[in-house]
Structure formats: C-alpha cells, structure tokens
Amino acid sequence: PQDAEFLGYGVHLEKSDEFLADYETDLDAISKMWVKSPELTKVFELFSDAYDVSQRCSGSVVVGIFESANQVWVAVFQQ
C-alpha cells in the first residue's frame, strides 16, 4: 500500500513461515529465536546485515518489512 512505511530488513523461513526475532552470537554458540508474527521480527537497517545473518540460517531469505496503519507487510528481497 502507498501508506506503508519501510522499517528495514528481516530474515524469514519460508518453509515454516517464521521470522527471526532474536539472533545472538558469542565465542561458543549462536542463539536464534523464531516467531510466527512479522510484527515481532528483528529489523536490520542494512540489507548486508540481514543477508549475513540469513546466510547462517538454512532455508531463510531476506525480506523487507513495511508497516501501514493497521498491518505489517513483508516482501522477499533475496531468494
């Protein structure tokens, strides 16, 4: 929709229709939390940051996150 505001980029698992909500790394482990709701998606400002994380999440794609007055929209940016 024309009134939708671009919020940033997210990571989406298409097969299970889940969105990355949290991603943390330390020296020993990578922690990921997935949610069903796009409203809870971890939003990255830069495509390159979302892409780097997506490469570490098998089966995921980078999506654009848009918000209108009453809905959140996602659009695939990278397959």
C-alpha positions, 0 to 999 in steps of 0.5 A, spaced: 500 500 500 502 507 498 501 508 506 506 503 508 512 505 511 519 501 510 522 499 517 528 495 514 530 488 513 528 481 516 530 474 515 524 469 514 523 461 513 519 460 508 518 453 509 515 454 516 513 461 515 517 464 521 521 470 522 527 471 526 526 475 532 532 474 536 539 472 533 545 472 538 552 470 537 558 469 542 565 465 542 561 458 543 554 458 540 549 462 536 542 463 539 536 464 534 529 465 536 523 464 531 516 467 531 510 466 527 508 474 527 512 479 522 510 484 527 515 481 532 521 480 527 528 483 528 529 489 523 536 490 520 537 497 517 542 494 512 540 489 507 548 486 508 546 485 515 540 481 514 543 477 508 549 475 513 545 473 518 540 469 513 546 466 510 547 462 517 540 460 517 538 454 512 532 455 508 531 463 510 531 469 505 531 476 506 525 480 506 523 487 507 518 489 512 513 495 511 508 497 516 501 501 514 496 503 519 493 497 521 498 491 518 505 489 517 507 487 510 513 483 508 516 482 501 522 477 499 528 481 497 533 475 496 531 468 494 
